[in-house]
Amino acid sequence: EFLYANFSKLYRINKDGSGLQLVYTTPDGSFISECDWSYDGSKIAIKTNDVNGYNVKIYIIDLLGNTVKTILENVSGAAGGLNFSVDGNLLLYSYDISGHQEDNNRQLNTHLFIYNLVSNENIDLSTLSEKPDGSNDLDPRFSPNDAEVIFVNTSNDGISARKIVKITLQDNERTDLFPDAEMPDWE
């Protein structure tokens, strides 16, 4: 099955195109711009925003559409990159801690965070791994064994080259993997 968003609605459909079901509708009409489904299929992480990409909210729902936990809300700035750990107890995401907002959606200081859904602890992975000043960490994904995170790092100028980087979670060590690349995923 697949999940996909269409404006304020989240749908579920079989891989052959049959069985379309409405899973969730945002109560305030905000747009669902990202989602991730836990590996065990019990919960869905959702990121919503307004038409300008701001007024972001990140939260977890169950398959009945009930809000289980709110991760981020009532903040300025952009966010994204939702990804559950294998056991579904951690949620990886990015957030521009500068709170900067403008029409072209430029981000100034986007960090990676790991939210522990059991302890409610939020870890700033970018600070721990010494993200270079003036750059953004974007599009994070856990490795298949949850021991590393792969992501894009780029200057916040919006025009510089992007590179794919990984952080080893045991020691928070950053390693450059691929220059002039983006949209990483573990396959």
VOVEXRO-117799 format. One record per atom (N, C-alpha, C): y, x, z; residue in one letter. Coordinates in steps of 0.001 Angstrom, whole numbers, padded with zeros to 6 digits, always signed. Atoms other than C-alpha are relative to their C-alpha. Layout:
! residues N
YXZA/...
This chain:
! residues 187
-001187+000838+000000E/+000000+000000+000000E/+001244+000879+000000E/-001288-000668+000017F/+003613+000969-000488F/+001021-000862+000738F/-001177+000675-000522L/+006812+000086+001346L/+001159+000345-000911L/-001221-000316+000730Y/+010059-000219-000559Y/+001115-000931+000455Y/-001169+000756-000428A/+013548-001389+000273A/+000750-000537-001212A/-000885+000595+000997N/+015779-003684-001743N/+001164-000608+000764N/-001177+000371-000759F/+019237-003929-000179F/-000353-000174+001479F/+000229+000222-001433S/+018669-005544+003255S/-001443-000388+000319S/+001380+000441-000191K/+014974-006301+002785K/-000983+001155-000213K/+001070-000983+000128L/+011847-004203+003215L/-001265-000741-000400L/+001188+000644+000535Y/+008757-005122+001202Y/-001211+000924+000088Y/+001295-000681+000018R/+005086-004148+001257R/-000743-000533-001218R/+000714+000420+001208I/+002984-004173-001912I/-001229+000882-000175I/+001198-000779+000291N/-000495-003073-002931N/+000276+000962-001151N/-000235-001019+001019K/-000748-000012-005162K/-000214-000517-001420K/+000190+000577+001328D/-001880-002237-008061D/+001060-001048-000345D/-001088+000944+000261G/+001262-004398-007784G/-000238-001402+000539G/+000293+001321-000552S/-000409-007361-006100S/+000381-000052+001478S/-000167+000183-001442G/+000172-008788-002617G/+001376+000286+000550G/-001368-000245-000470L/+003959-008539-002362L/+000290-000820+001261L/-000342+000673-001263Q/+005068-009334+001226Q/+001336+000516+000511Q/-001225-000389-000693L/+008450-009318+002924L/-000389+000441+001407L/+000337-000549-001312V/+008083-007104+006009V/+001152-000172+000977V/-001140-000039-000917Y/+011617-007046+007412Y/+001283-000270-000769Y/-001361+000203+000503T/+015192-008184+006812T/+000958+000431+001089T/-000958-000450-001014T/+018105-006491+008564T/+000786-001194+000517T/-000692+001161-000566P/+019790-008918+010954P/+001490-000058-000333P/-001435-000048+000264D/+023306-007767+010019D/+000343+000176-001470D/-000231-000142+001433G/+022879-007479+006238G/+000204+001439-000460G/-000152-001401+000395S/+023086-003670+006286S/-001129+000383-000953S/+000965-000446+001002F/+021237-001792+003544F/-001059+000892+000629F/+001080-000904-000385I/+017850-000208+004185I/-000032+001089-001067I/-000082-001074+000982S/+018298+003168+002519S/-001148+000997+000104S/+001164-000872-000151E/+015262+005043+003888E/-000983-000649+000962E/+001022+000436-000949C/+011981+004289+005614C/-001168+000973-000048C/+001245-000773-000042D/+008799+006057+006674D/-000992-000790+000827D/+001077+000755-000629W/+005504+004475+007667W/-000885+000985+000734W/+000855-000901-000770S/+003478+006108+010441S/-001390+000052-000627S/+001315-000188+000612Y/+000087+007484+009385Y/-001015-001036+000473Y/+000939+001008-000491D/-001746+004984+011598D/+000384-001414-000425D/-000428+001291+000531G/+000202+002139+009962G/+000576-000953+001018G/-000437+000909-001061S/+001488+000735+013275S/+001515-000160+000120S/-001459+000080-000147K/+005227+001412+012965K/+000701+000570-001218K/-000821-000402+001134I/+007991+001956+010450I/+001346+000468+000530I/-001347-000490-000306A/+011098+004094+010845A/+000916-000466-001123A/-000948+000529+000968I/+014134+002593+009118I/+001371+000624+000239I/-001404-000409-000078K/+017569+003977+008320K/+000809-001021-000778K/-000892+000943+000670T/+020265+001442+007529T/+001404+000575-000031T/-001409-000385+000101N/+023869+001904+006470N/+000771-001075-000742N/-000834+000950+000734D/+026804+000025+004973D/+000088+000424-001468D/-000130-000246+001434V/+027803-000005+001293V/+000558+001401-000283V/-000562-001337+000174N/+029641+003334+001782N/-000934+001103+000483N/+000947-000990-000492G/+026605+005072+003302G/+000207+000375+001452G/-000294-000315-001402Y/+027979+005051+006846Y/-000386-001176+000900Y/+000444+000956-001019N/+027599+002969+010023N/-001527+000009+000071N/+001440-000263+000038V/+024117+004450+010148V/-000675-000467+001283V/+000870+000324-001121K/+021365+003160+012364K/-001408+000443-000376K/+001397-000386+000182I/+017899+004704+012716I/-000786-000640+001126I/+000798+000671-001009Y/+015262+002654+014483Y/-001431-000185-000473Y/+001420+000195+000258I/+011558+001904+014697I/-000315-001483+000142I/+000481+001382-000104I/+009990-001493+013982I/-001525+000009-000041I/+001441+000184+000162D/+006430-002738+014309D/-000234-000802-001282D/+000298+000688+001256L/+004667-004510+011447L/+000354-001478+000011L/-000478+001378-000082L/+005875-007877+012708L/+001517-000074-000137L/-001458-000042+000162G/+009494-006740+012280G/+000765+000079+001297G/-000673-000125-001292N/+010245-006310+015984N/+000524+001419+000175N/-000553-001324-000281T/+012556-003433+016905T/-000675+000551+001247T/+000722-000641-001090V/+010529-001080+019102V/+000894+001000+000726V/-000844-001033-000598K/+013058+001704+019655K/+001140+000324-000949K/-001146-000446+000783T/+016537+002676+018475T/+000209+001486+000256T/-000120-001448-000073I/+016970+006375+017727I/+001462+000434-000100I/-001389-000398+000259L/+020571+006614+016447L/+000794-001231-000410L/-000892+001095+000385E/+023411+004099+016274E/+001380+000250+000590E/-001384-000087-000487N/+027164+003695+016860N/+000552+001417-000090N/-000516-001351+000239V/+027954+007134+015399V/+000676+000032-001363V/-000611-000250+001307S/+030167+008345+012563S/-000800+001072-000709S/+000665-001034+000774G/+028759+010461+009758G/-001273-000494-000647G/+001197+000313+000782A/+025708+010533+007508A/-001265+000420+000746A/+001309-000327-000574A/+022027+010656+008459A/-001060-000284-001049A/+001080+000275+000936G/+018670+010598+006712G/-001230+000830+000269G/+001174-000854-000041G/+015398+012357+006011G/-001085-000420+000962G/+000985+000467-000972L/+013057+010200+008094L/-001406+000476-000328L/+001385-000415+000188N/+009546+011583+008616N/-000717-000001+001342N/+000830+000035-001206F/+006892+010778+011232F/-000930+001205+000052F/+001072-000971-000203S/+004586+013414+012702S/-001329-000710-000229S/+001319+000572+000279V/+000856+012898+012111V/-000390-001045+001040V/+000384+000956-001044D/+000334+011168+015485D/+001011-001126+000199D/-001004+001056-000093G/+003468+009042+015064G/+000857+000056+001251G/-000779-000112-001236N/+004971+010267+018351N/+001324+000729-000183N/-001239-000717+000277L/+007727+012365+016745L/+000610-000538-001282L/-000711+000391+001210L/+010384+011344+014241L/+001006+001084-000337L/-000892-001030+000506L/+012166+013990+012203L/+001089-000674-000823L/-001104+000548+000791Y/+015615+013203+010776Y/+001154+000982-000027Y/-001206-000822+000065S/+018944+014749+009815S/+001211-000860+000355S/-001235+000697-000364Y/+022412+013848+011096Y/+001169+000989-000030Y/-001214-000813+000066D/+025894+015238+010380D/+000743-000126+001324D/-000576+000063-001345I/+027057+016050+013908I/+001522+000075-000002I/-001468-000026+000079S/+030643+016514+012686S/+000570-001418-000008S/-000472+001378+000099G/+030870+012736+012178G/+000929-000229-001175G/-000916+000064+001153H/+032803+013410+008958H/-000386-001137-000947H/+000222+001075+000967Q/+033201+010480+006564Q/+001107+000022-001028Q/-000964+000110+001090E/+034900+010360+003172E/-000678-000647-001195E/+000521+000760+001140D/+034496+008557-000149D/-001109+000700-000775D/+001026-000691+000787N/+032385+011289-001784N/-001232+000354+000833N/+001145-000165-000900N/+029957+011335+001195N/-000340+001466+000326N/+000223-001397-000351R/+030403+015057+001852R/-000411+000116+001466R/+000459-000272-001355Q/+028524+016282+004927Q/+000453+001406+000386Q/-000555-001285-000413L/+029981+019152+006965L/-000918+000823+000895L/+000808-000744-000969N/+027459+020078+009667N/-001262-000792+000341N/+001197+000813-000175T/+024146+018306+009194T/-001121+000826+000628T/+001071-000644-000765H/+021436+019244+011691H/-001286-000794-000128H/+001298+000658-000070L/+017728+018460+011906L/-000315-000309+001451L/+000374+000430-001343F/+016503+016544+014940F/-001439-000466+000007F/+001326+000557-000247I/+013063+015761+016313I/+000110-000880+001232I/-000048+000969-001097Y/+012990+012615+018445Y/-001416-000271+000473Y/+001304+000270-000594N/+010018+012271+020803N/-000010-001450+000481N/+000034+001420-000329L/+009167+008554+020984L/-000662-000285+001340L/+000652+000175-001293V/+007109+009054+024162V/+000958+000366+001135V/-000882-000483-001077S/+009588+011066+026277S/+001466-000371-000217S/-001384+000314+000386N/+012775+009859+024490N/+000894+001240-000043N/-000744-001253+000122E/+013809+013517+024165E/+000379+000209-001463E/-000499-000272+001337N/+015923+014457+021141N/+000308+001491-000090N/-000155-001455+000115I/+015681+018132+020070I/+000780+000325-001264I/-000800-000470+001129D/+018316+019730+017819D/-000660+001260-000551D/+000754-001099+000582L/+016078+021920+015676L/+000906+001003-000715L/-000920-000893+000711S/+018992+023358+013668S/+000688+000965+000950S/-000619-000882-000989T/+020687+024730+016783T/-001013+001013+000513T/+001041-000902-000495L/+017424+026191+018103L/-000348+001088-001007L/+000378-000957+001044S/+016769+027908+014763S/+001209+000724-000599S/-001227-000699+000394E/+020367+029154+014382E/+000392-000255-001457E/-000479+000396+001329K/+021475+027236+011284K/+001283+000753-000311K/-001238-000703+000360P/+024126+029243+009401P/+001216-000932+000053P/-001240+000775-000028D/+027689+028031+010008D/+000408-000376-001417D/-000479+000446+001304G/+029183+026046+007138G/-001086-000522-000915G/+001105+000486+000834S/+025802+024779+005943S/-000551-001307+000549S/+000683+001241-000362N/+023760+021595+006026N/-001500+000181-000136N/+001450+000098+000081D/+020051+021150+006761D/-000325-001445-000389D/+000208+001326+000587L/+018783+018194+004680L/-001463-000219-000384L/+001295+000410+000561D/+015642+016312+003555D/-001202+000638+000705D/+001099-000658-000715P/+013233+017493+006297P/-001333-000734-000129P/+001360+000533-000001R/+009441+017006+006236R/-000861+000867+000911R/+000977-000724-000802F/+006780+017956+008769F/-001074+000586-000920F/+001169-000536+000691S/+003965+020218+007561S/-001200-000896+000340S/+001164+000855-000271P/+000521+018543+007405P/-000587+000173+001399P/+000517-000207-001355N/-000381+020084+010788N/+001093-000076+001066N/-001154+000164-000903D/+003067+019423+012372D/+000467+001305+000644D/-000383-001291-000574A/+003499+023167+013071A/+001287+000542-000610A/-001199-000478+000691E/+006392+023634+010629E/+000768-001185-000567E/-000843+000976+000674V/+009258+021745+009059V/+000553+000679-001243V/-000569-000499+001243I/+010304+022239+005437I/+001217-000871-000311I/-001248+000734+000236F/+013821+021244+004308F/+000873+000759-000980F/-000998-000632+000854V/+016840+022051+002127V/+001142+000486+000875V/-001226-000499-000624N/+019667+024258+003362N/+000957+000346-001131N/-001026-000280+001002T/+022915+024494+001406T/+001363+000052+000665T/-001378-000030-000484S/+026582+025231+001897S/+000539-001422+000043S/-000567+001348-000079N/+028609+022207+002933N/+001088-000239-001040N/-001031+000175+001024D/+030923+022739-000060D/-000391-001002-001082D/+000453+001014+000948G/+028807+020334-002135G/-000262+000510-001407G/+000213-000535+001345I/+028556+022665-005152I/-000912+001226-000029I/+000812-001218-000046S/+026594+025710-004001S/-001470-000297-000228S/+001439+000119+000206A/+022941+026348-004756A/-000680-000453+001283A/+000819+000455-001121R/+020330+024774-002529R/-001239+000885+000073R/+001240-000752-000154K/+017314+026552-001112K/-000925-000745+000941K/+000991+000607-000875I/+014108+025403+000499I/-000357+001011+001078I/+000196-000829-001185V/+013584+026763+003994V/-001071-000672+000855V/+000901+000593-000981K/+010922+026290+006647K/+000332+000556+001372K/-000121-000411-001401I/+011107+026442+010409I/-001390-000119+000615I/+001237+000020-000766T/+008023+027392+012403T/+000349-000488+001397T/-000411+000653-001246L/+008205+025144+015464L/-000367+000800+001251L/+000416-000775-001173Q/+006419+027557+017814Q/+001104+000950+000471Q/-001041-000959-000383D/+009273+030089+017698D/+001367-000324-000602D/-001250+000429+000639N/+012006+028202+015759N/+000527+001014-001010N/-000347-001018+000992E/+011987+030978+013138E/+000237-000657-001357E/-000339+000491+001337R/+013709+030144+009826R/-000478+000999-001046R/+000458-000840+001096T/+012151+031479+006616T/+000428-000635-001318T/-000363+000480+001330D/+013677+031095+003139D/-001243+000023-000876D/+001178+000081+000856L/+010982+029930+000695L/+000330+000069-001483L/-000295+000098+001426F/+012524+029031-002675F/+001497-000124-000223F/-001422+000145+000340P/+016038+029678-004022P/+000171-001051-001096P/-000335+000969+001056D/+017736+027115-006274D/-001030-001117-000109D/+001010+001063-000027A/+015377+024327-005225A/+000426-001083+000990A/-000281+001105-000907E/+015528+020949-003502E/-001146-000993-000029E/+000988+001069-000143M/+013494+017852-002549M/-001381+000522+000355M/+001304-000551-000384P/+010676+019685-000716P/-000929-001053+000583P/+001013+000810-000652D/+007451+018067+000377D/-001277+000836+000073D/+001274-000683-000132W/+004097+019358+001578W/-001042-000779-000760W/+001057+000670+000771E/+001297+018521-000839E/-001255+000837+000033E/
